[in-house]
Each structure stands twice: as structure tokens, then as C-alpha cells.
Amino acid sequence: MHPSEILIQEAISRGEFDHLPGAGKPLDLSAYFDTPEEVRLAYSILKNADVLPREVELLQEVALLKEELQQSSDENVRRDLSRAIEQRLLKYRLMVERRR
């Protein structure tokens, strides 16, 4: 048995893999196969370097802006936040559409 296999078996016997998210469920690889083949490698490299694609960054910005919007009672601020959300969503949709 290969040394790495021995380490894995020891970790299994200690129960280190017992409570992982998604344990006992099939892997969902749809996101991988939905990604165009020509960009999969680039996304893998970016992911391994902890660099997010611009689309993900935009969605994170939208989520933060929505939180601010919910907490604000000032109508001017709410209007500005709503515009900022719509602008980012438009950018996101355009980026996704270009990939199709």
C-alpha cells in the first residue's frame, strides 16, 4: 500500500472524515461540467490561488449591498444602494451572457 493510502486509512479509522459536509451524498459536478471546457483550467488555477472570478466578486458585492439596504432607513441612501445593486447585477448578467 502507498504511504499516502496508509495515512488516509489511519485518518478514516480515527473518524476524521465522519462529519464532513455532504458526507454520504453523491458529488455534484454539474458546476464543473456547466463551465465551458476552455475556461475550466483557468478557473482551477484561480481557485487554487484563492482568486475569485469577477462574477463571484460581483455577487458578493450585491449581497453586501443588499444587507446595507435592509439596514438603512434613509431614502436617499436606499435609492443609491438600489442603483448600485442593479448596476452590479447588470454587469454580472452581461458577463454570464458573453460566456454563452
N, C-alpha and C positions, 0 to 999 in steps of 0.2 A: 504494500500500500504506500502511496506517495505521502511524504511528510505533511503536506497541506491537508490531505484527506484525513490523516490521523488527528490533526488539530480540529478539523470540523467535527469529526466523530466525538472527540472529547467535549467540545462545546455543546453538542447535542445532548450528550449524557448528563452534562451539568444543567441542562434546561435553559441555556442562554438564548435559544431560538423559540421558546414556548409562547411568548406573548408579543410577537412581532405584529405590526399592523397588517391585516389581510391574511393572517395565518389560516391555513386550511381552505383558502379561496383560490380559484384559478387566477393566473396573472392576466391583467387587462393590457394587452399590447395594441389596442386599437389606436391609441395616440401615436405610437411608433409607426404603424402601417398607414395611418392617415397623413403622416408627414411625407411630403414628396421625397423620393429617393435621393435626389440631387442635393438636398439640404440636411439629410439625416446625419451625415458625418460632421458637418459644421455644427449642428445643434449638440451633438455628443461632445465635441471639443469644448464648446461654450459651457455646457452643463458641468463638465469635469473641472473647468476653470472657475466655476461659480459666477459665470457671466450670464445674465438673463437676456433673452431676446427682447427687442424693443416692444413687441406686442405684450409680453408679460409685464414689462415695466409700466406700460400704459394702463393695463388692467389694475395693477396695484395702485397707481396714482388715482384712478377712478374710485377705487374702494376707499382710499383715504379721504378724497374729496366728498364722497357720499357721507362718511362719518361726520365730517365738519358740517355738512349741510344739515344733517339731523340735529346737531347740537346748536346751530345758530338760530337766533330769533330775529336778527336784523335783516330786513327785506333786501337791502342793497347788497349785503354780503351773500345772502341766499341766491340772489339773481346772478352775481358774479360766479359763485360756485357752480350753479347750474350750467352756466355758459362754459365754464372750464371742463365740466364733466362731458358735455355734449361735444366739445372740440376734441377731447381725447378719445371719446368713443368713435367719432368720425374718422380720426387718424387710424384707430385700430381697425375699423371696418375696411378702410381703403387698403391697408397693409395686407389684411387677410384676403381681400378680393384680388389683389395683384398676384398673390401666390396661386390662385386657381387657374 
